[in-house]
């Protein structure tokens, strides 16, 4: 149940649940109202501690009712204890949200866990994070040295290859019955000369450094 829902439904719960349950949520709401202020003074911190003490006092009703029979030791409720000292160190936490670190949690915990084999995954997750950090550092170093671009391979190839298109005024071999003008033929020019084109038609260049070659069939095979 979110903070806004508790704020709306708290008066409606009066008389339907034990009184200590209402007192618990009321103390928690007071704590939330105080800590969300833009400026927190020493009197405000005193009220904050008092609201937290009441919250810890009345929340035992959930143990009595059997909701939490083994005790209450939730991490987020324990974090409330540190608010007062952290406010004195860093100021009011207004606008701070724990979801800001959720993206880091996904990258550092969830994704490495899914990549592991689930058998003692902690060591595998640490190795995964270490290798990802090394790859990220290597990429930054390669980019700074000019060995790697920040663009993707496809974008880099498309921007590197310059293909010039032009229209020729050569007559169309098929005459047009209704139009005496001939439409220009579209051709592409990749920057190679006719001599280079002949070399390309002959096949791969013989090079002693080539470790392997692939010979393609001259005609398609017949299906079985």
LUMVOLO-837679 format. One record per residue (C-alpha): x, y, z; residue number from 1. Coordinates in nm, 3 decimals, padded with zeros to 5 digits. Each point is the difference from the previous one (the first is absolute). Example, Ala and Ser with C-alpha at 12.3 -4.5 7.8 and 13.67 -1.06 7.14 Angstrom:
2
<node><X>01.230</X><Y>-00.450</Y><Z>00.780</Z><num>1</num></node>
<node><X>00.137</X><Y>00.344</Y><Z>-00.066</Z><num>2</num></node>
END
This chain:
224
<node><X>00.000</X><Y>00.000</Y><Z>00.000</Z><num>1</num></node>
<node><X>00.152</X><Y>00.328</Y><Z>-00.110</Z><num>2</num></node>
<node><X>00.028</X><Y>00.319</Y><Z>00.202</Z><num>3</num></node>
<node><X>-00.289</X><Y>00.173</Y><Z>-00.182</Z><num>4</num></node>
<node><X>-00.232</X><Y>-00.299</Y><Z>00.043</Z><num>5</num></node>
<node><X>00.070</X><Y>-00.012</Y><Z>00.374</Z><num>6</num></node>
<node><X>-00.075</X><Y>00.371</Y><Z>00.022</Z><num>7</num></node>
<node><X>-00.339</X><Y>-00.047</Y><Z>-00.166</Z><num>8</num></node>
<node><X>-00.118</X><Y>-00.321</Y><Z>00.168</Z><num>9</num></node>
<node><X>00.123</X><Y>00.059</Y><Z>00.355</Z><num>10</num></node>
<node><X>-00.320</X><Y>00.180</Y><Z>00.119</Z><num>11</num></node>
<node><X>-00.210</X><Y>-00.271</Y><Z>-00.164</Z><num>12</num></node>
<node><X>00.175</X><Y>-00.269</Y><Z>00.206</Z><num>13</num></node>
<node><X>-00.113</X><Y>00.151</Y><Z>00.330</Z><num>14</num></node>
<node><X>-00.216</X><Y>-00.253</Y><Z>00.183</Z><num>15</num></node>
<node><X>00.078</X><Y>-00.287</Y><Z>-00.238</Z><num>16</num></node>
<node><X>00.350</X><Y>-00.087</Y><Z>00.127</Z><num>17</num></node>
<node><X>00.162</X><Y>00.009</Y><Z>00.346</Z><num>18</num></node>
<node><X>00.088</X><Y>00.345</Y><Z>00.133</Z><num>19</num></node>
<node><X>00.373</X><Y>-00.074</Y><Z>00.010</Z><num>20</num></node>
<node><X>-00.004</X><Y>-00.067</Y><Z>-00.375</Z><num>21</num></node>
<node><X>-00.139</X><Y>00.350</Y><Z>-00.058</Z><num>22</num></node>
<node><X>00.257</X><Y>00.145</Y><Z>00.240</Z><num>23</num></node>
<node><X>00.280</X><Y>-00.182</Y><Z>-00.183</Z><num>24</num></node>
<node><X>-00.096</X><Y>00.143</Y><Z>-00.338</Z><num>25</num></node>
<node><X>-00.061</X><Y>00.343</Y><Z>00.151</Z><num>26</num></node>
<node><X>00.352</X><Y>00.007</Y><Z>00.147</Z><num>27</num></node>
<node><X>00.142</X><Y>-00.117</Y><Z>-00.332</Z><num>28</num></node>
<node><X>-00.192</X><Y>00.271</Y><Z>-00.188</Z><num>29</num></node>
<node><X>00.126</X><Y>00.265</Y><Z>00.241</Z><num>30</num></node>
<node><X>00.355</X><Y>-00.122</Y><Z>-00.055</Z><num>31</num></node>
<node><X>-00.049</X><Y>00.021</Y><Z>-00.378</Z><num>32</num></node>
<node><X>-00.149</X><Y>00.351</Y><Z>00.017</Z><num>33</num></node>
<node><X>00.291</X><Y>00.128</Y><Z>00.207</Z><num>34</num></node>
<node><X>00.277</X><Y>-00.158</Y><Z>-00.204</Z><num>35</num></node>
<node><X>-00.145</X><Y>00.129</Y><Z>-00.330</Z><num>36</num></node>
<node><X>00.046</X><Y>00.363</Y><Z>00.102</Z><num>37</num></node>
<node><X>00.239</X><Y>00.220</Y><Z>-00.195</Z><num>38</num></node>
<node><X>00.171</X><Y>00.120</Y><Z>00.319</Z><num>39</num></node>
<node><X>00.044</X><Y>-00.199</Y><Z>00.319</Z><num>40</num></node>
<node><X>00.097</X><Y>00.172</Y><Z>00.323</Z><num>41</num></node>
<node><X>00.089</X><Y>-00.147</Y><Z>00.338</Z><num>42</num></node>
<node><X>-00.363</X><Y>00.022</Y><Z>00.126</Z><num>43</num></node>
<node><X>-00.106</X><Y>-00.183</Y><Z>-00.314</Z><num>44</num></node>
<node><X>00.255</X><Y>-00.274</Y><Z>00.064</Z><num>45</num></node>
<node><X>-00.127</X><Y>-00.030</Y><Z>00.357</Z><num>46</num></node>
<node><X>-00.354</X><Y>-00.052</Y><Z>-00.129</Z><num>47</num></node>
<node><X>00.139</X><Y>-00.246</Y><Z>-00.253</Z><num>48</num></node>
<node><X>00.158</X><Y>-00.213</Y><Z>00.271</Z><num>49</num></node>
<node><X>-00.317</X><Y>00.012</Y><Z>00.210</Z><num>50</num></node>
<node><X>-00.213</X><Y>-00.116</Y><Z>-00.295</Z><num>51</num></node>
<node><X>00.245</X><Y>-00.282</Y><Z>-00.067</Z><num>52</num></node>
<node><X>-00.010</X><Y>-00.110</Y><Z>00.364</Z><num>53</num></node>
<node><X>-00.380</X><Y>-00.014</Y><Z>-00.011</Z><num>54</num></node>
<node><X>00.017</X><Y>-00.199</Y><Z>-00.323</Z><num>55</num></node>
<node><X>00.231</X><Y>-00.258</Y><Z>00.159</Z><num>56</num></node>
<node><X>-00.222</X><Y>-00.012</Y><Z>00.308</Z><num>57</num></node>
<node><X>-00.332</X><Y>-00.063</Y><Z>-00.174</Z><num>58</num></node>
<node><X>00.121</X><Y>-00.222</Y><Z>-00.286</Z><num>59</num></node>
<node><X>00.027</X><Y>-00.292</Y><Z>00.243</Z><num>60</num></node>
<node><X>-00.375</X><Y>-00.043</Y><Z>-00.054</Z><num>61</num></node>
<node><X>00.088</X><Y>-00.181</Y><Z>-00.324</Z><num>62</num></node>
<node><X>00.198</X><Y>-00.256</Y><Z>00.199</Z><num>63</num></node>
<node><X>-00.292</X><Y>-00.043</Y><Z>00.243</Z><num>64</num></node>
<node><X>-00.250</X><Y>-00.049</Y><Z>-00.281</Z><num>65</num></node>
<node><X>00.222</X><Y>-00.258</Y><Z>-00.167</Z><num>66</num></node>
<node><X>00.076</X><Y>00.205</Y><Z>-00.308</Z><num>67</num></node>
<node><X>00.371</X><Y>-00.005</Y><Z>00.085</Z><num>68</num></node>
<node><X>00.027</X><Y>-00.273</Y><Z>00.266</Z><num>69</num></node>
<node><X>00.378</X><Y>-00.029</Y><Z>-00.036</Z><num>70</num></node>
<node><X>00.062</X><Y>00.370</Y><Z>00.058</Z><num>71</num></node>
<node><X>00.044</X><Y>00.303</Y><Z>-00.221</Z><num>72</num></node>
<node><X>00.344</X><Y>00.054</Y><Z>-00.149</Z><num>73</num></node>
<node><X>-00.071</X><Y>00.146</Y><Z>-00.341</Z><num>74</num></node>
<node><X>00.295</X><Y>00.187</Y><Z>-00.160</Z><num>75</num></node>
<node><X>-00.207</X><Y>00.302</Y><Z>-00.100</Z><num>76</num></node>
<node><X>-00.143</X><Y>00.041</Y><Z>00.349</Z><num>77</num></node>
<node><X>00.348</X><Y>-00.034</Y><Z>00.146</Z><num>78</num></node>
<node><X>00.121</X><Y>00.275</Y><Z>-00.234</Z><num>79</num></node>
<node><X>-00.234</X><Y>00.245</Y><Z>00.176</Z><num>80</num></node>
<node><X>00.230</X><Y>-00.010</Y><Z>00.301</Z><num>81</num></node>
<node><X>00.285</X><Y>00.160</Y><Z>-00.197</Z><num>82</num></node>
<node><X>-00.201</X><Y>00.293</Y><Z>-00.140</Z><num>83</num></node>
<node><X>00.069</X><Y>00.236</Y><Z>00.288</Z><num>84</num></node>
<node><X>00.379</X><Y>-00.042</Y><Z>-00.006</Z><num>85</num></node>
<node><X>00.010</X><Y>00.011</Y><Z>-00.381</Z><num>86</num></node>
<node><X>-00.201</X><Y>00.322</Y><Z>-00.007</Z><num>87</num></node>
<node><X>00.255</X><Y>00.160</Y><Z>00.231</Z><num>88</num></node>
<node><X>00.279</X><Y>-00.113</Y><Z>-00.233</Z><num>89</num></node>
<node><X>-00.148</X><Y>00.061</Y><Z>-00.345</Z><num>90</num></node>
<node><X>-00.310</X><Y>00.216</Y><Z>00.046</Z><num>91</num></node>
<node><X>-00.367</X><Y>-00.059</Y><Z>-00.073</Z><num>92</num></node>
<node><X>-00.062</X><Y>-00.296</Y><Z>-00.235</Z><num>93</num></node>
<node><X>-00.299</X><Y>00.165</Y><Z>-00.170</Z><num>94</num></node>
<node><X>-00.022</X><Y>-00.121</Y><Z>-00.360</Z><num>95</num></node>
<node><X>00.221</X><Y>-00.300</Y><Z>00.061</Z><num>96</num></node>
<node><X>-00.149</X><Y>-00.328</Y><Z>-00.116</Z><num>97</num></node>
<node><X>00.136</X><Y>-00.352</Y><Z>00.041</Z><num>98</num></node>
<node><X>-00.102</X><Y>-00.081</Y><Z>-00.358</Z><num>99</num></node>
<node><X>00.296</X><Y>00.209</Y><Z>-00.122</Z><num>100</num></node>
<node><X>00.230</X><Y>-00.294</Y><Z>00.074</Z><num>101</num></node>
<node><X>-00.233</X><Y>-00.260</Y><Z>-00.148</Z><num>102</num></node>
<node><X>00.173</X><Y>00.017</Y><Z>-00.340</Z><num>103</num></node>
<node><X>00.335</X><Y>-00.067</Y><Z>00.167</Z><num>104</num></node>
<node><X>-00.155</X><Y>-00.292</Y><Z>00.187</Z><num>105</num></node>
<node><X>-00.126</X><Y>-00.149</Y><Z>-00.326</Z><num>106</num></node>
<node><X>00.341</X><Y>00.023</Y><Z>-00.166</Z><num>107</num></node>
<node><X>00.205</X><Y>-00.111</Y><Z>00.302</Z><num>108</num></node>
<node><X>-00.226</X><Y>-00.271</Y><Z>00.146</Z><num>109</num></node>
<node><X>-00.294</X><Y>-00.110</Y><Z>-00.211</Z><num>110</num></node>
<node><X>00.166</X><Y>-00.033</Y><Z>-00.340</Z><num>111</num></node>
<node><X>00.316</X><Y>-00.178</Y><Z>00.132</Z><num>112</num></node>
<node><X>-00.222</X><Y>-00.238</Y><Z>00.197</Z><num>113</num></node>
<node><X>-00.194</X><Y>-00.095</Y><Z>-00.313</Z><num>114</num></node>
<node><X>00.330</X><Y>-00.061</Y><Z>-00.181</Z><num>115</num></node>
<node><X>00.121</X><Y>-00.239</Y><Z>00.272</Z><num>116</num></node>
<node><X>-00.088</X><Y>-00.368</Y><Z>00.027</Z><num>117</num></node>
<node><X>-00.169</X><Y>00.060</Y><Z>00.342</Z><num>118</num></node>
<node><X>00.258</X><Y>-00.222</Y><Z>00.173</Z><num>119</num></node>
<node><X>00.186</X><Y>00.220</Y><Z>00.250</Z><num>120</num></node>
<node><X>-00.077</X><Y>00.302</Y><Z>-00.218</Z><num>121</num></node>
<node><X>00.173</X><Y>00.265</Y><Z>00.214</Z><num>122</num></node>
<node><X>00.349</X><Y>-00.076</Y><Z>-00.131</Z><num>123</num></node>
<node><X>-00.127</X><Y>-00.016</Y><Z>-00.358</Z><num>124</num></node>
<node><X>-00.179</X><Y>00.333</Y><Z>00.040</Z><num>125</num></node>
<node><X>00.314</X><Y>00.165</Y><Z>00.133</Z><num>126</num></node>
<node><X>00.206</X><Y>-00.132</Y><Z>-00.292</Z><num>127</num></node>
<node><X>-00.268</X><Y>00.119</Y><Z>-00.245</Z><num>128</num></node>
<node><X>00.001</X><Y>00.351</Y><Z>00.146</Z><num>129</num></node>
<node><X>00.381</X><Y>00.006</Y><Z>-00.001</Z><num>130</num></node>
<node><X>00.019</X><Y>-00.098</Y><Z>-00.366</Z><num>131</num></node>
<node><X>-00.273</X><Y>00.248</Y><Z>-00.099</Z><num>132</num></node>
<node><X>00.193</X><Y>00.278</Y><Z>00.174</Z><num>133</num></node>
<node><X>00.319</X><Y>-00.105</Y><Z>-00.180</Z><num>134</num></node>
<node><X>-00.178</X><Y>00.000</Y><Z>-00.336</Z><num>135</num></node>
<node><X>-00.147</X><Y>00.344</Y><Z>00.068</Z><num>136</num></node>
<node><X>00.343</X><Y>00.136</Y><Z>00.100</Z><num>137</num></node>
<node><X>00.160</X><Y>-00.154</Y><Z>-00.311</Z><num>138</num></node>
<node><X>-00.265</X><Y>00.154</Y><Z>-00.224</Z><num>139</num></node>
<node><X>00.061</X><Y>00.347</Y><Z>00.147</Z><num>140</num></node>
<node><X>00.376</X><Y>-00.046</Y><Z>-00.048</Z><num>141</num></node>
<node><X>-00.043</X><Y>-00.116</Y><Z>-00.362</Z><num>142</num></node>
<node><X>-00.226</X><Y>00.296</Y><Z>-00.080</Z><num>143</num></node>
<node><X>00.252</X><Y>00.245</Y><Z>00.149</Z><num>144</num></node>
<node><X>00.280</X><Y>-00.156</Y><Z>-00.207</Z><num>145</num></node>
<node><X>-00.206</X><Y>00.022</Y><Z>-00.320</Z><num>146</num></node>
<node><X>-00.013</X><Y>-00.379</Y><Z>-00.034</Z><num>147</num></node>
<node><X>-00.376</X><Y>-00.020</Y><Z>00.038</Z><num>148</num></node>
<node><X>-00.289</X><Y>00.228</Y><Z>-00.082</Z><num>149</num></node>
<node><X>-00.298</X><Y>00.064</Y><Z>00.218</Z><num>150</num></node>
<node><X>-00.230</X><Y>-00.087</Y><Z>-00.290</Z><num>151</num></node>
<node><X>-00.126</X><Y>-00.347</Y><Z>-00.074</Z><num>152</num></node>
<node><X>00.164</X><Y>-00.208</Y><Z>-00.272</Z><num>153</num></node>
<node><X>-00.295</X><Y>00.040</Y><Z>-00.232</Z><num>154</num></node>
<node><X>-00.011</X><Y>00.379</Y><Z>00.034</Z><num>155</num></node>
<node><X>00.377</X><Y>00.022</Y><Z>-00.041</Z><num>156</num></node>
<node><X>-00.003</X><Y>-00.207</Y><Z>-00.320</Z><num>157</num></node>
<node><X>-00.289</X><Y>00.197</Y><Z>-00.147</Z><num>158</num></node>
<node><X>00.172</X><Y>00.331</Y><Z>00.068</Z><num>159</num></node>
<node><X>00.342</X><Y>-00.121</Y><Z>-00.119</Z><num>160</num></node>
<node><X>-00.107</X><Y>-00.141</Y><Z>-00.334</Z><num>161</num></node>
<node><X>-00.082</X><Y>00.278</Y><Z>-00.246</Z><num>162</num></node>
<node><X>-00.217</X><Y>-00.117</Y><Z>-00.284</Z><num>163</num></node>
<node><X>-00.060</X><Y>00.258</Y><Z>-00.272</Z><num>164</num></node>
<node><X>-00.311</X><Y>-00.029</Y><Z>-00.214</Z><num>165</num></node>
<node><X>-00.037</X><Y>00.182</Y><Z>-00.321</Z><num>166</num></node>
<node><X>-00.221</X><Y>-00.008</Y><Z>-00.307</Z><num>167</num></node>
<node><X>00.127</X><Y>-00.062</Y><Z>-00.348</Z><num>168</num></node>
<node><X>-00.160</X><Y>00.132</Y><Z>-00.312</Z><num>169</num></node>
<node><X>00.046</X><Y>-00.325</Y><Z>-00.191</Z><num>170</num></node>
<node><X>-00.304</X><Y>-00.089</Y><Z>-00.211</Z><num>171</num></node>
<node><X>-00.228</X><Y>-00.269</Y><Z>00.128</Z><num>172</num></node>
<node><X>00.036</X><Y>-00.314</Y><Z>-00.214</Z><num>173</num></node>
<node><X>-00.377</X><Y>-00.051</Y><Z>00.019</Z><num>174</num></node>
<node><X>-00.174</X><Y>00.278</Y><Z>-00.196</Z><num>175</num></node>
<node><X>-00.298</X><Y>00.169</Y><Z>00.156</Z><num>176</num></node>
<node><X>-00.306</X><Y>00.014</Y><Z>-00.217</Z><num>177</num></node>
<node><X>-00.169</X><Y>00.301</Y><Z>00.155</Z><num>178</num></node>
<node><X>00.307</X><Y>00.196</Y><Z>00.113</Z><num>179</num></node>
<node><X>00.290</X><Y>00.099</Y><Z>-00.224</Z><num>180</num></node>
<node><X>00.221</X><Y>00.098</Y><Z>00.294</Z><num>181</num></node>
<node><X>00.210</X><Y>-00.272</Y><Z>00.155</Z><num>182</num></node>
<node><X>00.012</X><Y>-00.041</Y><Z>00.373</Z><num>183</num></node>
<node><X>00.350</X><Y>00.005</Y><Z>00.148</Z><num>184</num></node>
<node><X>00.135</X><Y>-00.327</Y><Z>00.135</Z><num>185</num></node>
<node><X>00.097</X><Y>-00.016</Y><Z>00.367</Z><num>186</num></node>
<node><X>00.352</X><Y>-00.123</Y><Z>00.065</Z><num>187</num></node>
<node><X>00.215</X><Y>-00.026</Y><Z>00.309</Z><num>188</num></node>
<node><X>00.366</X><Y>00.087</Y><Z>00.035</Z><num>189</num></node>
<node><X>00.203</X><Y>-00.132</Y><Z>00.290</Z><num>190</num></node>
<node><X>00.324</X><Y>00.181</Y><Z>-00.081</Z><num>191</num></node>
<node><X>00.173</X><Y>-00.288</Y><Z>-00.186</Z><num>192</num></node>
<node><X>00.133</X><Y>00.020</Y><Z>-00.354</Z><num>193</num></node>
<node><X>-00.077</X><Y>-00.251</Y><Z>-00.279</Z><num>194</num></node>
<node><X>00.343</X><Y>-00.158</Y><Z>00.052</Z><num>195</num></node>
<node><X>-00.081</X><Y>-00.057</Y><Z>00.365</Z><num>196</num></node>
<node><X>-00.334</X><Y>-00.147</Y><Z>-00.095</Z><num>197</num></node>
<node><X>00.173</X><Y>-00.255</Y><Z>-00.223</Z><num>198</num></node>
<node><X>00.226</X><Y>-00.098</Y><Z>00.287</Z><num>199</num></node>
<node><X>-00.300</X><Y>-00.048</Y><Z>00.224</Z><num>200</num></node>
<node><X>-00.168</X><Y>-00.224</Y><Z>-00.255</Z><num>201</num></node>
<node><X>00.300</X><Y>-00.232</Y><Z>-00.010</Z><num>202</num></node>
<node><X>-00.054</X><Y>-00.103</Y><Z>00.365</Z><num>203</num></node>
<node><X>00.195</X><Y>00.025</Y><Z>00.323</Z><num>204</num></node>
<node><X>00.349</X><Y>00.143</Y><Z>-00.005</Z><num>205</num></node>
<node><X>00.275</X><Y>-00.261</Y><Z>00.053</Z><num>206</num></node>
<node><X>00.169</X><Y>00.076</Y><Z>00.328</Z><num>207</num></node>
<node><X>00.237</X><Y>-00.230</Y><Z>00.195</Z><num>208</num></node>
<node><X>-00.138</X><Y>00.140</Y><Z>00.327</Z><num>209</num></node>
<node><X>-00.348</X><Y>-00.138</Y><Z>-00.064</Z><num>210</num></node>
<node><X>-00.065</X><Y>-00.288</Y><Z>00.241</Z><num>211</num></node>
<node><X>-00.318</X><Y>-00.136</Y><Z>-00.159</Z><num>212</num></node>
<node><X>-00.221</X><Y>00.044</Y><Z>-00.301</Z><num>213</num></node>
<node><X>-00.358</X><Y>-00.078</Y><Z>-00.096</Z><num>214</num></node>
<node><X>-00.096</X><Y>-00.124</Y><Z>-00.347</Z><num>215</num></node>
<node><X>-00.363</X><Y>00.059</Y><Z>-00.088</Z><num>216</num></node>
<node><X>-00.179</X><Y>-00.216</Y><Z>-00.261</Z><num>217</num></node>
<node><X>-00.044</X><Y>00.151</Y><Z>-00.344</Z><num>218</num></node>
<node><X>-00.361</X><Y>-00.112</Y><Z>-00.021</Z><num>219</num></node>
<node><X>-00.265</X><Y>-00.086</Y><Z>00.256</Z><num>220</num></node>
<node><X>-00.032</X><Y>-00.362</Y><Z>00.097</Z><num>221</num></node>
<node><X>-00.312</X><Y>-00.191</Y><Z>-00.091</Z><num>222</num></node>
<node><X>-00.226</X><Y>-00.080</Y><Z>00.293</Z><num>223</num></node>
<node><X>-00.023</X><Y>-00.366</Y><Z>00.104</Z><num>224</num></node>
END
